[in-house]
Structures are given as structure tokens and as C-alpha cells.
């Protein structure tokens, strides 16, 4: 079997040891005679996996006792609605607008209150994120919402916004756990697992307990964070196999040296790839302002769309998969999440050099 280098933006690559472990345990999980997918979510075998996933994330991310880990479904798109449904209460909330995903989050908030744009880079075509001194925050806002990494535009915050006491909510779907997060600065973080943490189907939420309790009580149980918090995310049947794979990913992270090693690899990958783009400026161009360049989603352009199509086709034949940019913006996008290795990026850089020579 030949594995390709998978640069897809999500669902994204999973570490090979994680897949191998799942392969070994798939038919007979820990001698139980059945797959983990077949176990009841109320049974001891699955609950041990569930609790281990929470414990590993708590350890690796440094989650304080003030916060709680929740496993939910519906993707980040559902969180766009659940956050204002629970916390907006007909008030105003501050939104930092940096592209497609923040806009979708704001659109959902309009159903429950007033989303107020307090920092936007739309005039710069979202090729950067707002600077800290550009934010016009409202001290009476119900919360402030930030999209920490923008997969489509290829931008990322390299600072935690200071909201001066206003609860800070973050969509970290595409960069959660690329390095150790500063959990204490956030009232609520949500992240679709299918980038850095596992497969599609589960959303990881890390939320401050008092913030959860402040949510509305007059909405259906299934939409309340308090419901999931009280039941340890076992109120209804959770996506058990997805959580099992999240457990495997977190276990792998711990085995390779934890978040310091993951961060070092991610920084090395981004450095190598951006250097290759900047060093061949006659063919490749990174449109994102350097201070806002994403460590996770590296976007770049070639002189023509026809040349970009040729680049993607040839890269695919070379075993470099998923490099076509988002349909809304075009170009090339290499998503270099945690499971992408330094060698994968070096293969891409080598291909870029060969492609440039032929042109």
C-alpha cells in the first residue's frame, strides 16, 4: 500500500499510528469480541475511552478546573447557532470579521440578537487579521467571537484578543491544538475535530463552567450546553467511534512529546513551505500579509488559473493530494495540520521546485 501526502483542508489527514491502532482494534476491542463502534455508550468499555479522551485533552491542553470538556455533534456550523442561542439573550455581541466562516457565524447570531462587527479586514480582502489596536470592543457585549484561523483565506491570529473581561468565544476548528492554547483566556472554544484532532462527526468544546451555567434555560435540552455538561457529554448517544479516534490522536500526541513537539513540527513545516513560496517569487505568490500567515492553511497563487490547474493535476499524479484552493477564492492551498509530517512538506516543496524549473 502506498500512502499519499494528504493536504486536504478537512476531513484531513490522520496520523498513521492512529489509523494502525484503529485497524488493530477494529474487529475486537480489548478482547470484548466486538468493535468499539458496537459498544453501548453506557457500557464500561466505551466510557473508559470517553473519559480517557477528556483526561488526555485536559492534560495536553492544560485545561484548568474552571473549564469543562464537552463532545458535541453538528459541526462548527451548529455552534454558530448554539452560541448565540444560549448566550445572546437578545443583546449585542462583538464579532471579529475575517472571512467566510466569521460571516456565517454572524448570520446565525442575527436570529437571537445583534452581532456587532468590532474588527474587520474586508477592505483588505481578508488577507490579514485585525491588529489588536484596531478592535472596537463593547464592554457590555454578551460575548466577543473570534475565528482564530481562516481556512479559506489562509490567515490566523497570532495573539489572543484582549476583551477586557467580556467573555471570549472562539471558533478554533482549524487550529485548535496546533500548539498549547491559553485556555484561561477563553470562555468557550469550539472545534470541529476533522482538522487536528480526529475524524468528522464530533465537535470538541472547552468552556468555562460559570459561562455554561449563564446560558438560557428556556430552550430545548438538546441545544443547551448545560445538558451536555451535566451528563459528561453522554446525554444522548455521542459519536462514539469519532471520540474513540480523538482519544487515539491525543494518545499519539502525548507519545511523541506532547504539545511542545507538535508546535515545533508545525512551525518547521510552515517555515519550509513559506520559504519555498517566497524564494520562487517569479512563479509563486503568497497573498496573505506576513504577520497574519496561517500555520495551518498555506495559500498561494500562480500567474494564471490555467497554470494553477496544471499544478494541481501534476501534484495529484505525484501523490500530493488536496491542493486545490477553496472554490470561492481559487488558487492553491496546502493544509498542513498536525498529521502532515515534515517529510510530506519537503516532498511538496521538492515538487514545487521541479514544477518551477519546467516552467
N, C-alpha and C positions, 0 to 999 in steps of 0.2 A: 504494500500500500504506500502511495506517495501522498503526503500531506502538502497542501498548498499554503502559501502565506496569505492569510485571510485578513484583508484590510477593510472589511465591511463595517459600516457605522452602527449596526445593530439590527437584529441579533448579531453579535460579534463573536470573535474567536474566544475559545475557552482553552485554558492551559492543558496540554496533552496529558500530564499526570492526573488531572481531574477527570478527564474522559476515560482514561485507562482504569481508574478506580471504579468509576461507574460501570464500566464494561465488566469488570471482575465481579461486581456485586449485583449486577442487574437481575439475574435469574434467582439467586439465592442470597438474600440479605442476611448476613451474620448468622447463617445456619438455621434460619427460620423456615426455609423451604418455600419462600415466596419473595417476590420482588418488593423493594421498598414502596413502589407505586401501588402495590396491592394491600399494604398495611393500613389499618384504620388510623385516622389521625388522633383517635382517643387511646390508641394502644401504646404500651410501653416502648416498643421498638421504634416507632416513629417519634414519639415525644422526646426520646433521648436525642435523636438527630436535631429536632426542633430547638431544644434547649441548648445543645452544643453550638448550633449556628448563632444563637443570641449571645452565648458566652464568648465565643471567638470574636464576634464583631465588637462586643463591649471591650474586650482586651485589646484588640488590634487598633481600634479607633480611639481608645482612651475615653470611652463614654462615661461621664460622671453619673453618680447616683441620682442626680436631679432629672435625668433623662431616661427614656424607655425606648426599646426597640420594638417595632411593630412590623409584621409581614402582612401586606395587603395585596389586592388584585386591582385590575383595571388600568394599569399603566400610569405613567405620569399624567396622561391626558385626563384620567379620572381625578387625580389630585388637583388639577387646575380648578375643578369644580368643588371638590370636597373642602379645600382650604377656605374659600370664601363662604361656603355653605355653613361651615362650623364657626367661623370666627369674624365674619364681616359684620353681621348683625345690622345691615342697613347703613353702616357707617362708610367712611372713606379709608382706603388702603393705598399705600405707596407702592408703585411698581417701577422697577428699573427696566427700561425697554431696550433690548439689544438684538432683536431679530424675531424670527418666525415663532419660536416657542414662547417667548415672553408675551407676544401678541395674543397667542391662543389662550394663555393664562389670563390675560386681562379681559378677553372676550367673555370668558366664563364668569369672571368676577362681576361683570355688569348685571348679572341676574340677581345678585344679592346685595349690591351696594355700589359704591363709586370707586373704581380704580383710578388713581391719580398718577400720571407719569411724572416722576421726580428726577429722572435722568435718562436721556435718550441719545443715541448716536445715529438716528435715522438719517440726519442730514449728511453724515459721513458714510452712508450706505452700509451701516453696521460693520464697518471694517475696523472698529475698535470698541472697547467698552468705556463707559463714562469714568472719568477720573474722580477720585474721592472729593475733590473740591468743586465738582460740578453738580453734586447731588443736592436737591432742594427738598429735604425731608420734613414731614409734618410731625411734630412731637405728639399730636393727638391721634395719629393714624392707628387703626386697629392692628396693623402689622405692615411690614415692608417686605416686598417679594423680589428676589433676585434669581436669575438663571445663571448659574455660576460658569457654565461652559456652553457655548453655542455651536452645536454640531454642524449646522448648515453653513454658517458664516465663518467658522474656524477661529472664533475669539474666546477668550477666557479671562475671568477676573483673577488677578494675581495678588489680590488683597481681600480681606473680609470687610464689607461695608460697615461703617460705624453708624448705627441707627440711634444712638444716644438714648437707649432704654426702650425704644419701640421694638416689639417682638420681630425678629428677623426670620423670615421663611425663605428657604432656598430649594429650587429645583436643581439637584446635583446629579441628575440621571446619567450624564455622560462624563463626569469626572470624580464622582464620589469614590474615595479610596485609591485615587492615583497617588496620593500622599496622605499622611495622617492629618485628618481635619481637626480644626479647633472647634469641637462640638459645643463648648460652653458659650460661644458667641451666637448660637442659633436657637431659636425657639422651636423650629421644626425644619427638618431636612427630609426630602423625599427623593428617591432614586429608583428608576426602573433598573432592574438587575442586569439587563441584557447588554450592558457595555463592559463593566469591570468586575461584576460580582457573580454572574451566573447566566442562566437562560432567560428567555422571555417568559412572562406569566406571573412574576411576583414583583412587588414594589417594596423596597426597604424604606421604612420611615423611622427616623430617630427624632423624638420630640420631648420637650420639657414637660414634665408631669403636670405642673401647675397650668401650663398653657393648654394642654389637653383638657383639663378639667374646666377651663373657662369657656369651652365651646358650647354651642346651643344645645338645649335639652329637648327642643320641640321638633326635631327632625327624625326620620325613621332610624331605627337602631343600626341598620347596616351601613349607614352613612356617617355614623359618629365615631370619632377616634376613641372616645371613652369606652365604647363597646369592645373594640379590639384590645385596648389597654387592660381592661378588667379581665378579659378572657385569655390573656397571653397569646393573642392572635389565633385562638382556637374557637372563636365564637361559632363559626361555620367551617365547612371543610376548606382548609387552606390548600394552595397549590403545592402539595407535599413533595412531589418529585423536583420541582423547581427549587424549593427550600433545601432539599437534600443536596442538590448541586451547589447551591450557595454555600452550604456547610463545607462541601469538598473544596471549593475555591478558597474559602477563608482558611481552611486547614493547610492548603498548599501555600498560601501567603505566609503563614506562620512558619512553615517548614523551610522556606527559602531565606528567612531572615526578617520577616515582618515588614512593616511599612517603610523603614529606612532603606531596605534593599529595593522595594518596589519603586519608591521615589527615585532612587539613584538610576535604576534602569530606565524609567520613563524620561528623566531629564537627559540621559545619554542618547536615547532614541531621537528625541526632539532635536537635540543639538546636531546630531549627524544629518538628519533629514533637512533641517532648515539651512545648514551649511551647504548641502548639495544644491539646494534651490538657489540660494544667493550666489553661489560660486559659478553658476552657469546661467547668468542673467540674460544672455542672448537668446535663450530658449525658454527658461522657466522664470515665473514671476509670482512671488507671494504677495497678495494684495493687502493683507492684514497689517496694521500698524505693529511694529516690532514689540512694543510694550504689552500688546494685547494678544499676541500669538498664542494659540491653544497648544498645550502639551499633548492633547488627546486627538484632535482632528486637524491635520495639517492640510490646508487648501492651497492650491497654486494653479496658475494658468499657463497655457502655451499661446503662441501668437495667433492661432486660429482655432476655431471649433473643429474643423476637419482634422487638424493635427492632434487635437485632444482625443478625438475618436480613434485615431490611429494608435495613439499612445495606449489607450485603454485596451484595445484589441490585442496589441502585441504583448502588453503586460499580462493579460489573461493567458495567452499562449505560453508565457514564461512561468506560469504558476503564481502570479501576483494578482489576487482576486479582490474585487470590490472597490476599485479605484475611481470609478465614475462619480463625479460630483453630484450633489443633490439636483433634482430636476428643475428646481426653482432658480438655481444660480449657475448651473453648469460647472465647467472646469474639472479639476482633478481633486480628489480628497482621499488622503490616507489616514484612516483611523487607527491610531497606534495605542490602543488600550493595553491594560496590564498583561494580557495573554500574548500580545505580539512581542517577539523576542528581539534583542539587539541584532541578531543574525538576520531575522526577517527584514529589518530596516536596511541592513547593509546590502541584502540582495536587491531591494528596491533601488537603493542608491546606485548600485552597480548597473542595473538595468537603465536607469536614467542617464548615466554616463554613456552607455553604449548607444542609446537612442539618440542622444545629442550628437555623437560622432557621425552617425549615419545621416544626420540632417545638416 
